[in-house]
Structures are given as C-alpha cells and as structure tokens.
Amino acid sequence: MAARAVRDRAGGRRGVHPAARGPTRDHARRRRGALPVRGWPARCAALTVVTALAAAPAVAAGAEDARSMFGLVGMELAFLEALALIVLACIFVPLSRAMGLGTVIGYLVAGVVAGGVLSISFTRDPEALLHFAEFGVVLFLFVIGLEFRPARLWDMRGTIFGRGLAQVMVCAVLLTAAALLTGLDWRAALIVGLGLALSSTALVMRGIDEGGERNSAFGQTAIAVLLFEDLAIVPFLLLVTLLAPSGDEATLAENLQATAIGIGAIVLLILIGRYALDPIFRIVARTRTPELMTAAALGVVVLAALIMAAAGLSYAMGAFIAGVMLAESSYRHEVEADIEPFRGLFLGLFFVAVGLSLDLAAVADNWLIIALAVPVTVALKGIGAYGVNRAFGTPHPTALRIAFAMGQHGEFGFVLFAAASSALILPPEVSSIVVAIVTLSMALSSQSDRAYRWIMGRPERETLDEDYTDAEGSVLIVGFGRVGQLVAQPLISEGISVTLLDHDADRIREAKRFNVRVHFGDGTRADVLTAAGAGTAKVIVVATDDPDTTLEIVRTVQRKFPAAALQVRAHDRIHAVRLAGEGVPASAILRETWLSGLALGAQTLRALGYADDNAEEIVARVKKQDADRLAQQVTSARDKTDRDAIVSAIAPEPVRRDEASGSGRA
C-alpha cells in the first residue's frame, strides 16, 4: 500500500491496468462450475449487447476515418462487431466443452480466431475490450467471497493456510527459479512463477465431481489448496501493483499516508458490510422487485470496488471483502443468483479479450520454447505438489494423484499476466508466451488422470479372507448396496435365514459396525456362489448395481443353480429388456425406481384431491399399460444384446389420457 504513493511519469497517482484489480477463475464447484453453456441463445443475445457497449467508444473514436460496413456506422457497427465475436464464441465454446477442454479454452480460441481473421475495432485495440470485460473479474471475486464464510475458513484453516500456502509457495519457488534461468528480470520471473503456480479450479473440480470424490482424502486436500489459491490471487495482484516500475520515489510521509488510507478504507468497507448491507437488502427485498435486488447486488460490488480504488488499492480486494461480509447473510444465495449471469457474461468476454490480445507472431516465433516449456513447468509444479503433500503425511498414491490433478496451470494466470503486462513488468512477447503455456497445459490436463493410472497401474481390488461355514441361508442376496440392504430387512424381520454376499471390502467392514454378517466374494464366480450356499438356497436375489455384472451373475446362476428361484434388480428399462432376453421371467425382474416412482405419482394425485381408491386405480392402470408395453419391447428386441441395438429396436409409446376414467377427484 505504501508504494501506492509513488507517482507515475505523468505526475499522477500511480495506477496499473485494471486487470491488476481483480482476479478471475472458472470455478468448478457445484454453484459455479465451469462457465455455463446452458441457455446459449439468451446468453449470446445478452453478450452481444454488452460487447457492443464496449465497442461503442472505439467505434466513435475512429468514426471519421472508419469505413462503414453494409451501410452501418456508429452503434450499428458496434453491434455488428459484437455479433461477430458472439458467433465465434457460440461455435468454439460448445466445441471445446464437447472435447473435454472446458469453456475457458473455447473463449480463448474464439478471441484468437477473431484476432487472426477479423478486422474490427476490437482487433485493432484489444485493450479497450479487456478493460471493459474486467468487470467480470471483479464480479467473480465477489462470488468467491460469498463462498468464504468465516466459520468455514476457520474450520479448514490448517489445511488451507498450512498445506495450501506451502504448496503454492514451493511450486512458485521452483517455477520462479526456472524463469530466472531463462534470463528474465527478477520481477518478471517472480510474477511468472506465481502465475504458473496456480491451478485451474474448474478443471480440477470437474474431475473431483465426476469421480464423486469431494469427501475423499484426495478431494478434500485438493479443494483446500484450491480455496487458498482463490484467496492468494488478491495479494498476488497487489504485488503486481507494488512491483510495477515508476518514476519518482515517494517520501516516508507519503508512504505512511497511503498506508493509513488503505487501512482506513478496508475498515470502512468491513463496517459497511457488517452493519449496513443486511438492512439495505432487507428493505429492497420488501419491495418484491427482482430487478431492484439485482441492481442492489451490482451496486454493492461497484461501491466496494470504488472505495478500494479511491484508497489506491485493487478492485479485487474490495469485491472480495464485500462478498465475505455477505457470506453469512440470509440474502447470500439470492445475491449470488442475481450476480451469476453478469459474472458469466463478463468473464467469458474477458477470456475472449485475452485471446484477442495474444501476440500470435510472438507465439509462432517461439513455438519450440513453448512446446518444451509446457512439460517442464507442469513437471516442476507436480514435483512441488507431491513433495509438499508427502511432507504433510499424505500417502504416496494420494500425493501422486494430487500432483497429476493439479499439475496444469489455471485461469488466474491469464489475469495475473495481463496485469503484469499492463504494469510494464512483463514484456508483451513474454506475456504471450506464458499465456500460451497456460492454455496448452489446460488443454492437456484431460489426460492427467490417464497418466496417473498408467504410472500407478491398475489398482488391485482389496480382498478379505472369508469363511463360508455359516452360509446356510434359504435366501442368498448378492450385492449388499442400497437395494440389497432394503431387500434383506423384511426377510430378517421375519426370521428367514439370509446369506449376504458382496465384493466391496469397505462395505463389509461398514456392515460389521451394525452387527450385520456379510460374506466377501465375487458373485460372478460359480465357486464363490457354491461356497455361499447357492446350491441349497431356495431363492437367489441379484441386487448388484452394475448392469453388466448383474447379467453375468444371472447367466452363472441359470447355468449352475437352475433349481433356485431368481429375483433380479434391473437398473432401468433397457436393462430389464436385456434380462428378459436372458430368459429371466418378467415377474422376477424389478426396476429399481419403478415402484417408488409410481408411489410418488399416487401421492401426487392425492395431493391434487383425488380419492385414495381413484389414485390407486389410476396407478394400477398405468402399471398394466407399462407391463404390456415392456412385454412388446422384449419381443421386439429378442435377438438384441447390445444396449444401443435394444434402444433402436424398441419403439417408445407416450402415455395417453384415459378419457373414460373421469377426474377421480374427491
């Protein structure tokens, strides 16, 4: 903050490019995730308007010597230029997402293509668009602040500020040292090292969510480090401000004054957030005017940013503090929902602008350096992440997986490098090179899990020594998951002897806590089924959750134990058709969601005023129609075994209203 008193060459207060005033990240958590692509027509229309407003000053500035296009000038031409960018975004973002590269890469490519093939005001002066779009950076940091409830930060303080800090700093040291070896100035090398040390939250969180590992040791550790990175971008951007070259040095008095002003501004913002924001939103909420609530949310962000800017600090810090102050508010979720569309629009526009500002000539001239740098920087970052996590006691497999998952560079690097370039810390050519490195590392990150599995090899499934001497049940249930557990309850309550078999060692250990005896074994093996008592069981229930595994067990039971009655859980309708094709009677097949769905439908009818008898009659009629339809589909797909072939063979038939049934309401 003291350095903010330094004056620039023009004699004014030293400033930096607005990119230094706010970070951005394509956050992949459930509420934010990757930049959404749903509702593209509406988003494209809205982004066209936003981009046109950004283009208007540039078009107006060059109106005298600008040629009209299709007879369009001024604002009309601005809209046409904005439409060109939107068309490119609507092409490349869905394509990038479909390829598993994420939406950020799509926006960057749209900007790069626009810069290479279009001749519009944005391509001649991409900085103008970048300045305008950085409002999305500010909004994004506000949303991040909303996520950081003080109580949650305190509960996770050890992992976030211990392991997270250590991992980011160790990776930054390694990457800064590598940058220094290339001959960069220490200031530029430090910014490059810090920017490359940050990971892509969107990509890492997508992998965690797809694997359902939010609560695993790997997921919890990765999320904690990502949370620290979200926080770290604020001081990193302040560091850009402090390192930016300047003219005359400030006096001690000026430095002290700037420091006092900065602290005072932070305290003022905290007081406003603590005592004023909730009453303001309470008053606005009473008007029951949604657009006014949206305006109030945007106004809070702008006010916080302006207070910080007036004190010589970054927009980013102001937006973040405002978000944290609202994190415990009862209006938090509504404010976040109101801000989200604007955040997505401006953030997408920001990444397009980054692509526009990329120096393609510099990238082409240094393609070999970029190609060699990507594996080197990713490897250094992975080594740093692995070493830190091992030092904190993380087992080797988990530490290695974190290293692979977080080895790529992230979106915050774009913001940090743009800020450093505008502040004259990074030369334009170097900025373009590091942006290209980040982009390629993100594009290749989809292969990180495959590389991890290749190095670790196929994990061996845990086995347990099993004694089947007590497996004498008249009913054998194969699969003790959520369905198998429910199947067993009425049988056990009636005193029927039941043998339970499962292949998941963790599930068996968990069952022991409830004094439930579950035998360990692979139900697809005939010798295991024999040992579990399949030869003497009166009924065999197959309740496994994987359709292919279920089919394999059914074939084994039909071949080796034909005397036992068979009851099978079907995953869905197609699975039921496949089971019927294996000769399982329709009465022995039960789709796992069928009865619960029909029961919920009956309850809904009752809630609408239908009498109990009428509701049951309607559901019974639907059951019969569905059973008849399923029998026809089984016949149609009799010779089909592949799922896609069955889907093609069966003809869907919509449910029609029975005119003779009447309303049935009580």
C-alpha positions, 0 to 999 in steps of 0.5 A, spaced: 500 500 500 505 504 501 508 504 494 501 506 492 504 513 493 509 513 488 507 517 482 507 515 475 511 519 469 505 523 468 505 526 475 499 522 477 497 517 482 500 511 480 495 506 477 496 499 473 491 496 468 485 494 471 486 487 470 491 488 476 484 489 480 481 483 480 482 476 479 478 471 475 477 463 475 472 458 472 470 455 478 468 448 478 464 447 484 457 445 484 454 453 484 459 455 479 462 450 475 465 451 469 462 457 465 455 455 463 453 453 456 446 452 458 441 457 455 446 459 449 441 463 445 439 468 451 446 468 453 449 470 446 443 475 445 445 478 452 453 478 450 452 481 444 449 487 447 454 488 452 460 487 447 457 492 443 457 497 449 464 496 449 465 497 442 461 503 442 467 508 444 472 505 439 467 505 434 466 513 435 473 514 436 475 512 429 468 514 426 471 519 421 476 515 418 472 508 419 469 505 413 462 503 414 460 496 413 453 494 409 451 501 410 452 501 418 456 506 422 456 508 429 452 503 434 450 499 428 457 497 427 458 496 434 453 491 434 455 488 428 462 487 431 459 484 437 455 479 433 461 477 430 465 475 436 458 472 439 458 467 433 465 465 434 464 464 441 457 460 440 461 455 435 468 454 439 465 454 446 460 448 445 466 445 441 471 445 446 466 443 452 464 437 447 472 435 447 473 435 454 477 442 454 472 446 458 469 453 456 475 457 458 479 454 452 473 455 447 473 463 449 480 463 448 480 460 441 474 464 439 478 471 441 484 468 437 480 466 431 477 473 431 484 476 432 487 472 426 481 473 421 477 479 423 478 486 422 474 490 427 475 495 432 476 490 437 482 487 433 485 493 432 485 495 440 484 489 444 485 493 450 479 497 450 475 490 450 479 487 456 478 493 460 471 493 459 470 485 460 474 486 467 468 487 470 467 480 470 473 479 474 471 483 479 464 480 479 467 473 480 471 475 486 465 477 489 462 470 488 468 467 491 467 471 497 460 469 498 463 462 498 468 464 504 464 464 510 468 465 516 466 459 520 468 455 514 475 458 513 476 457 520 474 450 520 479 448 514 484 453 516 490 448 517 489 445 511 488 451 507 493 456 510 498 450 512 498 445 506 495 450 501 500 456 502 506 451 502 504 448 496 503 454 492 509 457 495 514 451 493 511 450 486 512 458 485 519 457 488 521 452 483 517 455 477 520 462 479 527 459 479 526 456 472 524 463 469 530 466 472 534 461 468 531 463 462 534 470 463 528 474 465 528 480 470 527 478 477 520 481 477 518 478 471 520 471 473 517 472 480 510 474 477 511 468 472 512 463 477 506 465 481 502 465 475 504 458 473 503 456 480 496 456 480 491 451 478 485 451 474 479 450 479 474 448 474 478 443 471 480 440 477 473 440 480 470 437 474 474 431 475 473 431 483 465 431 481 465 426 476 469 421 480 464 423 486 470 424 490 469 431 494 469 427 501 475 423 499 482 424 502 484 426 495 478 431 494 478 434 500 486 436 500 485 438 493 479 443 494 483 446 500 489 448 496 484 450 491 480 455 496 487 458 498 489 459 491 482 463 490 484 467 496 492 468 494 490 471 487 488 478 491 495 479 494 498 476 488 495 482 484 497 487 489 504 485 488 503 486 481 501 493 483 507 494 488 512 491 483 510 495 477 516 500 475 515 508 476 518 514 476 519 518 482 520 515 489 515 517 494 517 520 501 516 516 508 510 521 509 507 519 503 508 512 504 505 512 511 499 516 508 497 511 503 498 506 508 493 509 513 488 510 507 488 503 505 487 501 512 482 506 513 478 504 507 478 496 508 475 498 515 470 502 512 468 497 507 468 491 513 463 496 517 459 497 511 458 490 510 457 488 517 452 493 519 449 496 513 448 491 507 443 486 511 438 492 512 439 495 505 437 488 502 432 487 507 428 493 505 429 492 497 427 485 498 420 488 501 419 491 495 418 484 491 422 487 485 427 482 482 430 487 478 431 492 484 435 486 488 439 485 482 441 492 481 442 492 489 447 486 488 451 490 482 451 496 486 454 493 492 460 490 488 461 497 484 461 501 491 466 496 494 470 496 488 470 504 488 472 505 495 478 500 494 480 504 488 479 511 491 484 508 497 489 506 491 488 499 492 485 493 487 478 492 485 479 485 487 480 486 494 474 490 495 469 485 491 472 480 495 471 483 502 464 485 500 462 478 498 465 475 505 461 480 509 455 477 505 457 470 506 453 469 512 447 473 510 440 470 509 440 474 502 447 470 500 444 465 495 439 470 492 445 475 491 449 470 488 443 468 483 442 475 481 450 476 480 451 469 476 449 471 469 453 478 469 459 474 472 458 469 466 457 474 461 463 478 463 468 473 464 467 469 458 468 476 454 474 477 458 477 470 456 475 472 449 479 479 450 485 475 452 485 471 446 484 477 442 490 480 445 495 474 444 501 476 440 500 470 435 507 472 431 510 472 438 507 465 439 509 462 432 516 465 433 517 461 439 513 455 438 519 450 440 520 454 447 513 453 448 512 446 446 518 444 451 516 449 456 509 446 457 512 439 460 517 442 464 513 447 468 507 442 469 513 437 471 516 442 476 509 444 479 507 436 480 514 435 483 512 441 488 505 438 489 507 431 491 513 433 495 509 438 499 503 433 500 508 427 502 511 432 507 504 433 510 503 425 511 499 424 505 500 417 502 504 416 496 498 414 491 494 420 494 500 425 493 501 422 486 494 423 484 494 430 487 500 432 483 497 429 476 490 433 478 493 439 479 499 439 475 496 444 469 496 451 470 489 455 471 485 461 469 488 466 474 494 466 470 491 469 464 489 475 469 495 475 473 499 476 466 495 481 463 496 485 469 503 484 469 503 486 462 499 492 463 504 494 469 510 494 464 513 488 468 512 483 463 514 484 456 508 483 451 512 477 447 513 474 454 506 475 456 504 471 450 508 466 451 506 464 458 499 465 456 500 460 451 503 455 456 497 456 460 492 454 455 496 448 452 497 445 459 489 446 460 488 443 454 492 437 456 490 436 463 484 431 460 489 426 460 492 427 467 488 422 470 490 417 464 497 418 466 496 417 473 493 410 472 498 408 467 504 410 472 500 407 478 497 401 474 491 398 475 489 398 482 488 391 485 481 390 488 482 389 496 480 382 498 478 379 505 479 372 507 472 369 508 469 363 511 463 360 508 461 355 514 455 359 516 452 360 509 446 356 510 441 361 508 434 359 504 435 366 501 442 368 498 442 376 496 448 378 492 450 385 492 449 388 499 448 396 496 442 400 497 437 395 494 440 389 497 440 392 504 432 394 503 431 387 500 434 383 506 430 387 512 423 384 511 426 377 510 430 378 517 424 381 520 421 375 519 426 370 521 428 367 514 435 365 514 439 370 509 446 369 506 449 376 504 454 376 499 458 382 496 465 384 493 466 391 496 471 390 502 469 397 505 462 395 505 463 389 509 467 392 514 461 398 514 456 392 515 460 389 521 459 396 525 451 394 525 452 387 527 450 385 520 454 378 517 456 379 510 460 374 506 466 377 501 466 374 494 465 375 487 458 373 485 460 372 478 464 366 480 460 359 480 465 357 486 464 363 490 456 362 489 457 354 491 461 356 497 455 361 499 450 356 499 447 357 492 446 350 491 441 349 497 438 356 497 431 356 495 431 363 492 437 367 489 436 375 489 441 379 484 441 386 487 448 388 484 448 395 481 452 394 475 448 392 469 453 388 466 455 384 472 448 383 474 447 379 467 453 375 468 451 373 475 444 371 472 447 367 466 452 363 472 446 362 476 441 359 470 447 355 468 449 352 475 443 353 480 437 352 475 433 349 481 433 356 485 428 361 484 431 368 481 429 375 483 433 380 479 434 388 480 434 391 473 437 398 473 432 401 468 428 399 462 433 397 457 436 393 462 430 389 464 429 388 456 436 385 456 434 380 462 428 378 459 432 376 453 436 372 458 430 368 459 429 371 466 421 371 467 418 378 467 415 377 474 422 376 477 425 382 474 424 389 478 426 396 476 429 399 481 425 406 481 419 403 478 415 402 484 417 408 488 416 412 482 409 410 481 408 411 489 410 418 488 405 419 482 399 416 487 401 421 492 401 426 487 394 425 485 392 425 492 395 431 493 391 434 487 384 431 491 383 425 488 380 419 492 385 414 495 381 408 491 381 413 484 389 414 485 390 407 486 386 405 480 389 410 476 396 407 478 394 400 477 392 402 470 398 405 468 402 399 471 398 394 466 399 399 460 407 399 462 407 391 463 404 390 456 408 395 453 415 392 456 412 385 454 412 388 446 419 391 447 422 384 449 419 381 443 421 386 439 428 386 441 429 378 442 435 377 438 438 384 441 444 384 446 447 390 445 444 396 449 444 401 443 441 395 438 435 394 444 434 402 444 433 402 436 429 396 436 424 398 441 419 403 439 417 408 445 409 409 446 407 416 450 402 415 455 395 417 453 389 420 457 384 415 459 378 419 457 373 414 460 376 414 467 373 421 469 377 426 474 377 421 480 377 427 484 374 427 491 
